[in-house]
């Protein structure tokens, strides 16, 4: 099976209106920049996006929000995206805010083929409304269902033509979990090498989980909030 495609446009060609997407990354770190740009260009609409957050106003998922391509966001927090906040408060965007650990665990459950998991996160809060509650060893847990995503879009530092992926530093956040969980996983990488050139001991995501892979380009790698200190001699 040939997993290599030419570019992001080819990789996302069958993502249609109404699809549910997982998008890796944390803030602006490790996000699938090329795939998002291709979706913006394509204009795919009514999307449900599962992501830790929604980027910023002019970058990441924020670009799709500005074009009203997103119907529902499933995320942990609003973050630095003013348009996300505006659409949430105005009722234009359906939003499901869930604890970050629950978000990760629901991704993990999908990747492991488990339909649901029990977690103590959210017990006694609004998160628990309408959910099954069970007690184990004297402690209450919520039933949370595994995500069902049509596509997972992830970004890795290096990958090979068989789809094996290596993530670098902080970009190894939600990417490996989501790569396991999508019905179709699309990986964009900074460096694409031939099969056999990666050390198996360094692979974070085995190629069995990846359906399409391409070498991305022109990564901006923005910093969401740059914090610096004054040099002591100044």
SULCORTA-V822093 format. One record per residue. N is the residue number from 1. RES is the residue in one letter. OMEGA is omega in degrees with one decimal (* if undefined). Layout:
n=N res=RES omega=OMEGA
n=N res=RES omega=OMEGA
This chain:
n=1 res=X omega=178.4
n=2 res=X omega=-177.3
n=3 res=X omega=-174.5
n=4 res=X omega=173.9
n=5 res=X omega=-170.9
n=6 res=X omega=-172.8
n=7 res=X omega=-178.1
n=8 res=X omega=-178.7
n=9 res=X omega=178.4
n=10 res=X omega=-176.8
n=11 res=X omega=-175.0
n=12 res=X omega=-171.0
n=13 res=X omega=-176.6
n=14 res=X omega=172.1
n=15 res=X omega=-172.7
n=16 res=X omega=177.6
n=17 res=X omega=177.6
n=18 res=X omega=-178.1
n=19 res=X omega=173.6
n=20 res=X omega=-174.8
n=21 res=X omega=163.9
n=22 res=X omega=179.1
n=23 res=X omega=-178.3
n=24 res=X omega=178.3
n=25 res=X omega=179.1
n=26 res=X omega=-169.9
n=27 res=X omega=176.2
n=28 res=X omega=-176.6
n=29 res=X omega=175.3
n=30 res=X omega=-179.8
n=31 res=X omega=-179.8
n=32 res=X omega=-173.3
n=33 res=X omega=-176.2
n=34 res=X omega=179.7
n=35 res=X omega=177.9
n=36 res=X omega=178.6
n=37 res=X omega=179.6
n=38 res=X omega=177.6
n=39 res=X omega=176.1
n=40 res=X omega=179.2
n=41 res=X omega=-178.9
n=42 res=X omega=178.2
n=43 res=X omega=179.1
n=44 res=X omega=-172.1
n=45 res=X omega=177.6
n=46 res=X omega=-177.4
n=47 res=X omega=166.6
n=48 res=X omega=-175.3
n=49 res=X omega=175.8
n=50 res=X omega=-176.7
n=51 res=X omega=179.1
n=52 res=X omega=175.0
n=53 res=X omega=-172.5
n=54 res=X omega=176.8
n=55 res=X omega=176.2
n=56 res=X omega=-170.5
n=57 res=X omega=-173.2
n=58 res=X omega=-177.7
n=59 res=X omega=-178.4
n=60 res=X omega=-179.8
n=61 res=X omega=177.1
n=62 res=X omega=177.8
n=63 res=X omega=179.0
n=64 res=X omega=176.7
n=65 res=X omega=-179.5
n=66 res=X omega=179.2
n=67 res=X omega=179.1
n=68 res=X omega=178.6
n=69 res=X omega=-174.9
n=70 res=X omega=176.9
n=71 res=X omega=-176.8
n=72 res=X omega=174.1
n=73 res=X omega=172.2
n=74 res=X omega=-171.8
n=75 res=X omega=-178.0
n=76 res=X omega=179.9
n=77 res=X omega=-177.9
n=78 res=X omega=177.0
n=79 res=X omega=-174.5
n=80 res=X omega=-174.1
n=81 res=X omega=-178.3
n=82 res=X omega=179.3
n=83 res=X omega=174.2
n=84 res=X omega=-179.8
n=85 res=X omega=-178.8
n=86 res=X omega=-179.4
n=87 res=X omega=177.2
n=88 res=X omega=-176.2
n=89 res=X omega=-179.3
n=90 res=X omega=-179.1
n=91 res=X omega=179.6
n=92 res=X omega=-174.5
n=93 res=X omega=174.0
n=94 res=X omega=-175.8
n=95 res=X omega=171.9
n=96 res=X omega=178.1
n=97 res=X omega=-177.7
n=98 res=X omega=178.6
n=99 res=X omega=-175.3
n=100 res=X omega=178.5
n=101 res=X omega=177.1
n=102 res=X omega=176.4
n=103 res=X omega=-179.7
n=104 res=X omega=-176.9
n=105 res=X omega=178.1
n=106 res=X omega=172.5
n=107 res=X omega=-178.6
n=108 res=X omega=179.9
n=109 res=X omega=178.9
n=110 res=X omega=179.4
n=111 res=X omega=-179.2
n=112 res=X omega=-179.9
n=113 res=X omega=177.9
n=114 res=X omega=-176.9
n=115 res=X omega=-176.1
n=116 res=X omega=176.8
n=117 res=X omega=173.5
n=118 res=X omega=-179.3
n=119 res=X omega=177.7
n=120 res=X omega=-176.6
n=121 res=X omega=176.5
n=122 res=X omega=179.0
n=123 res=X omega=179.1
n=124 res=X omega=179.2
n=125 res=X omega=177.4
n=126 res=X omega=179.3
n=127 res=X omega=-174.6
n=128 res=X omega=-175.0
n=129 res=X omega=177.0
n=130 res=X omega=-178.1
n=131 res=X omega=178.7
n=132 res=X omega=179.5
n=133 res=X omega=176.6
n=134 res=X omega=-178.9
n=135 res=X omega=176.7
n=136 res=X omega=177.8
n=137 res=X omega=176.1
n=138 res=X omega=-179.0
n=139 res=X omega=-178.1
n=140 res=X omega=179.3
n=141 res=X omega=175.5
n=142 res=X omega=172.1
n=143 res=X omega=178.3
n=144 res=X omega=-176.9
n=145 res=X omega=174.8
n=146 res=X omega=177.0
n=147 res=X omega=172.3
n=148 res=X omega=-176.5
n=149 res=X omega=177.5
n=150 res=X omega=-177.8
n=151 res=X omega=169.2
n=152 res=X omega=179.4
n=153 res=X omega=-176.0
n=154 res=X omega=179.5
n=155 res=X omega=-179.4
n=156 res=X omega=177.0
n=157 res=X omega=-177.5
n=158 res=X omega=176.0
n=159 res=X omega=176.6
n=160 res=X omega=-173.2
n=161 res=X omega=174.8
n=162 res=X omega=177.8
n=163 res=X omega=175.2
n=164 res=X omega=-172.2
n=165 res=X omega=171.6
n=166 res=X omega=178.3
n=167 res=X omega=-174.6
n=168 res=X omega=173.3
n=169 res=X omega=-173.1
n=170 res=X omega=178.3
n=171 res=X omega=174.3
n=172 res=X omega=-177.9
n=173 res=X omega=177.7
n=174 res=X omega=-175.3
n=175 res=X omega=-178.7
n=176 res=X omega=178.9
n=177 res=X omega=-177.4
n=178 res=X omega=177.3
n=179 res=X omega=178.8
n=180 res=X omega=-162.6
n=181 res=X omega=-176.8
n=182 res=X omega=173.9
n=183 res=X omega=172.0
n=184 res=X omega=-180.0
n=185 res=X omega=179.4
n=186 res=X omega=-178.7
n=187 res=X omega=170.1
n=188 res=X omega=-174.5
n=189 res=X omega=176.0
n=190 res=X omega=-178.8
n=191 res=X omega=178.5
n=192 res=X omega=-177.6
n=193 res=X omega=179.4
n=194 res=X omega=177.0
n=195 res=X omega=-179.5
n=196 res=X omega=-177.9
n=197 res=X omega=178.0
n=198 res=X omega=174.0
n=199 res=X omega=-179.3
n=200 res=X omega=-179.4
n=201 res=X omega=-178.5
n=202 res=X omega=-178.2
n=203 res=X omega=178.5
n=204 res=X omega=178.3
n=205 res=X omega=177.6
n=206 res=X omega=-176.5
n=207 res=X omega=-179.8
n=208 res=X omega=-178.4
n=209 res=X omega=-171.6
n=210 res=X omega=-177.8
n=211 res=X omega=179.2
n=212 res=X omega=179.9
n=213 res=X omega=176.3
n=214 res=X omega=177.1
n=215 res=X omega=179.6
n=216 res=X omega=-177.7
n=217 res=X omega=172.6
n=218 res=X omega=178.5
n=219 res=X omega=179.2
n=220 res=X omega=-179.2
n=221 res=X omega=-179.3
n=222 res=X omega=174.4
n=223 res=X omega=-174.8
n=224 res=X omega=177.8
n=225 res=X omega=179.5
n=226 res=X omega=179.1
n=227 res=X omega=-178.8
n=228 res=X omega=176.0
n=229 res=X omega=179.5
n=230 res=X omega=179.3
n=231 res=X omega=-175.1
n=232 res=X omega=-179.1
n=233 res=X omega=-177.9
n=234 res=X omega=*
